[in-house]
Amino acid sequence: MIAQTPLRVVVAGLGNMGRSHALAYATNPGFEIAALVNRSDVALPGPLAGHPIRRSFEEALREERPDVAAIATYSDSHADFAVMALEAGCHVFVEKPLATTVADARRVVDAAKANGRKLVVGYILRHHPSWIRLIAEARALGGPYVFRMNLNQQSSGPTWTTHKQLMQTTSPIVDCGVHYLDVMCQITDARPVEVRGMGVRLSDEIAPTMYNYGHLQVLFDDGSVGWYEAAWGPMISETAFFVKDVMSPNGCVSIVMDESAKSDDIDTHTRTSRIRVHRAERGTDGKFLKPDEMLSMQGEPDHQGLCDLEQAYLLKAIREDIDLTRHMDDAVKSLAVCLAADESVRTGKAVRL
């Protein structure tokens, strides 16, 4: 077998996610890091320590002419950076959310199609064995569904600083919500038709126009309904901060978290511990026919392992020319729901999709 030349990558943004993606490239023989880009100097882990940090993404694209651009900057630069890279001939990996408006998200997708390049969006749960199993178990139950999901984070110190920076452009229900709306859409295959949102500003450290607690409700055209709750800050409760529960007429499937888990631990956001499957069938005596099934998720990948899987998928999509049309369309759809919820928070009115 003839060895293939590694794909050269420029990574923009070296926060938590950017460093993890850069490490995934550094340890995958299918990639070679051409340049790292960040607005300021940051400490880099061992495999990255020999790379200088550049300031200009545009210059890095022009001078290095990479095969791939990975974009893990703040959300408001995602669309412009992605289009710039696609038009320069790069395949693109971009962290979620794909953009801060639906129009910009569609602009990125259109650029990928026009330039014949691959576009992979950072929906990390799509590569998580436990979430793949959760979706399969829920689909096997059959709809219509009730989705109950949240991800609240009690943050302080550097994490709260990052959250405040994110909230300059993006609310919690948009930034994190796209993951879980994507999961809902994968389970039901139905079209979201209406969204309602509410939000509260619980801190004077953020702009008066922003809220750090948000809650959305979404209605689907198959009768399914769902809610998602997200909050950031030092005042956020650790009680029931992680709920991932799907109900149907035939039972329910839920992620059961370890009671010692903390909301500020990034691995908690993807770790599942166990999946509980409950079936609603009853016998002639009215009692359940089967006990709940507890599926152990021991050995699942940690956060870095999931980032490694994401970049392995990007490599596979490029090498094998995988059709990413559904992937890109789903990214736009889940973003549209979360942005509609944000609009509903600000207007006090439900939004039809």
Residue pairs with C-beta under 8 A, 6 or more apart in sequence:
4 30
4 319
6 29
6 30
6 31
6 32
7 30
7 31
7 32
7 66
7 67
7 68
7 91
7 315
7 318
8 31
8 32
8 33
8 34
8 64
8 65
8 66
8 67
8 68
9 25
9 31
9 32
9 33
9 34
9 66
9 67
9 68
9 69
9 70
10 34
10 35
10 36
10 37
10 57
10 60
10 61
10 64
10 66
10 68
10 69
10 70
10 85
10 90
11 18
11 21
11 22
11 25
11 33
11 35
11 36
11 37
11 70
11 72
12 18
12 37
12 38
12 57
12 60
12 69
12 70
12 71
12 72
12 73
12 81
13 37
13 38
13 71
13 72
13 73
13 74
13 95
14 22
14 36
14 37
14 38
14 42
14 44
14 53
14 72
15 72
15 162
16 162
16 266
17 72
17 95
17 122
17 307
18 38
18 70
18 72
18 73
18 95
19 42
19 44
19 45
19 48
20 303
20 304
20 307
21 70
21 72
21 93
21 95
21 122
21 307
21 310
21 311
22 33
22 36
22 48
22 70
23 45
23 47
23 48
23 304
23 307
23 308
24 304
24 307
24 308
24 310
24 311
24 312
25 31
25 32
25 33
25 70
25 311
26 33
26 47
26 48
27 47
27 308
28 308
28 311
28 312
28 315
30 312
30 315
30 319
31 68
31 311
31 315
33 48
33 51
34 60
34 64
34 66
35 51
35 54
35 60
35 63
35 64
35 66
36 44
36 48
36 51
36 52
36 53
36 54
37 53
37 54
37 55
37 56
37 57
37 60
38 53
38 54
38 55
39 55
41 53
42 53
44 51
44 53
54 60
57 69
57 73
57 81
57 84
58 84
60 66
61 69
61 84
61 85
61 88
61 90
62 88
65 88
65 89
66 90
67 90
67 91
67 318
68 90
68 91
68 92
68 93
68 314
68 318
69 81
69 82
69 85
69 88
69 90
69 91
69 92
69 93
70 92
70 93
70 94
70 311
71 77
71 78
71 81
71 82
71 85
71 92
71 93
71 94
71 95
72 94
72 95
72 122
73 81
73 95
74 165
74 166
74 168
74 169
74 170
75 97
75 99
75 100
75 166
75 169
75 170
75 174
75 175
76 100
76 168
76 169
76 170
78 94
78 95
78 97
78 98
78 99
78 100
78 104
78 108
79 98
79 99
79 100
79 101
79 104
79 105
79 107
79 108
81 94
82 92
82 94
82 98
82 108
82 111
82 119
83 107
83 108
83 111
85 92
86 92
86 108
86 111
86 112
86 114
86 115
86 117
86 119
87 111
87 115
89 115
89 117
90 117
91 117
91 118
91 119
91 120
91 314
91 317
91 318
92 108
92 112
92 117
92 118
92 119
92 120
93 120
93 121
93 122
93 310
93 311
93 314
94 108
94 119
94 120
94 121
94 122
95 121
95 122
96 121
96 122
96 123
96 175
96 178
96 179
96 331
97 105
97 170
97 174
97 175
97 178
97 335
97 338
98 104
98 105
98 108
98 121
98 178
98 331
98 332
98 335
99 105
99 107
99 108
99 335
100 169
100 170
100 174
100 339
101 339
102 332
102 335
102 336
102 339
105 331
105 332
105 335
105 336
106 332
108 119
109 119
109 328
109 329
109 331
109 332
111 117
112 118
112 119
112 324
112 328
118 314
118 317
118 318
118 322
118 324
119 324
119 327
119 328
120 310
120 313
120 314
120 317
120 324
120 327
121 327
121 328
121 331
122 310
123 178
123 179
123 182
123 330
123 331
124 179
124 270
124 306
124 307
124 310
125 131
125 179
125 182
125 183
125 270
126 132
126 182
127 306
127 309
127 310
127 313
128 270
128 272
128 300
128 301
128 306
128 309
129 297
129 300
129 301
130 255
130 272
130 275
130 297
130 300
131 183
131 272
133 275
133 295
133 297
134 183
134 244
134 246
134 253
134 255
134 272
134 275
135 183
135 186
135 187
137 253
137 275
137 277
137 295
138 145
138 187
138 246
138 248
138 253
139 187
141 246
141 248
141 250
141 251
141 252
141 253
141 279
142 248
142 249
142 250
143 187
143 188
143 190
143 222
143 223
143 224
143 248
144 188
144 220
144 222
144 223
144 224
144 225
144 248
144 249
145 184
145 187
145 188
145 224
145 225
145 226
145 246
145 247
145 248
146 224
146 225
146 226
146 246
146 247
146 248
147 180
147 183
147 184
147 187
147 224
147 225
147 226
147 227
147 228
147 245
147 246
148 226
148 227
148 243
148 244
148 245
148 246
148 247
149 180
149 183
149 184
149 226
149 227
149 228
149 229
149 243
149 244
149 245
150 228
150 229
150 230
150 240
150 241
150 242
150 243
151 176
151 180
151 229
151 230
151 241
151 242
151 263
151 269
152 229
152 230
152 231
152 232
152 236
152 237
152 241
152 242
152 263
153 159
153 163
153 231
153 232
153 233
153 236
153 241
153 263
153 264
154 233
154 234
154 235
154 236
154 237
154 238
154 241
154 262
154 263
154 264
155 162
155 163
155 232
155 233
155 234
155 236
155 263
155 264
156 234
156 264
159 264
160 232
160 233
160 234
163 172
163 212
163 232
163 233
164 205
164 206
166 175
166 232
167 206
167 207
167 210
167 212
167 232
168 207
168 210
171 199
171 210
171 211
171 212
171 214
171 342
171 345
172 212
172 213
172 214
172 230
172 231
172 232
173 197
173 199
173 214
173 215
173 216
173 228
173 229
173 230
173 338
173 341
173 342
173 345
174 335
174 338
174 339
174 341
174 342
175 230
176 230
177 214
177 216
177 228
177 230
177 334
177 337
177 338
177 341
178 331
178 334
178 335
178 338
179 334
180 228
180 244
181 192
181 218
181 226
181 228
181 333
181 334
181 337
181 338
182 330
182 331
182 334
184 218
184 220
184 224
184 226
185 192
185 330
185 333
185 334
186 330
187 246
188 220
188 222
188 224
190 220
190 221
190 222
190 224
191 220
191 221
191 353
192 218
192 219
192 220
192 221
192 333
192 336
192 337
192 353
193 219
193 220
193 221
193 352
193 353
194 218
194 219
194 350
194 351
194 352
194 353
195 216
195 217
195 218
195 219
195 337
195 340
195 341
195 344
195 350
195 351
195 353
196 216
196 217
196 218
196 341
196 344
196 350
196 351
197 214
197 215
197 216
197 217
197 340
197 341
197 342
197 343
197 344
197 345
198 214
198 215
198 344
198 345
199 211
199 213
199 214
199 215
199 342
199 345
200 211
200 212
200 213
201 208
201 210
201 211
201 212
201 213
202 211
202 212
202 213
202 231
202 233
202 235
202 236
203 212
203 233
203 234
203 235
206 212
211 345
212 231
212 232
212 233
212 236
213 229
213 230
213 231
213 236
214 229
214 230
214 231
214 341
214 342
214 345
215 227
215 228
215 229
216 227
216 228
216 229
216 337
216 338
216 341
216 344
217 225
217 226
217 227
218 225
218 226
218 227
218 228
218 337
218 341
219 225
220 226
229 243
236 263
238 262
238 263
241 263
242 255
242 257
242 261
242 263
242 268
244 254
244 255
244 272
245 252
245 253
245 254
245 255
246 252
246 253
246 254
249 280
250 279
250 280
250 281
251 277
251 278
251 279
251 280
251 281
252 277
252 278
253 275
253 276
253 277
253 278
254 275
254 276
254 278
255 272
255 273
255 274
255 275
255 276
256 273
256 274
256 275
256 276
256 294
257 268
257 271
257 272
257 273
258 271
258 273
261 268
261 271
261 273
262 268
266 303
267 302
267 303
269 303
270 302
270 303
270 306
271 300
271 302
272 297
272 300
273 297
274 294
274 295
274 296
274 297
275 294
275 295
275 297
276 292
276 293
276 294
276 295
277 292
277 293
277 294
277 295
278 292
278 293
279 288
279 289
279 290
280 288
281 288
281 289
281 290
282 288
282 289
283 289
301 308
301 309
316 322
317 324
336 353
337 353
340 351
340 353
341 351
343 351
344 350
344 351
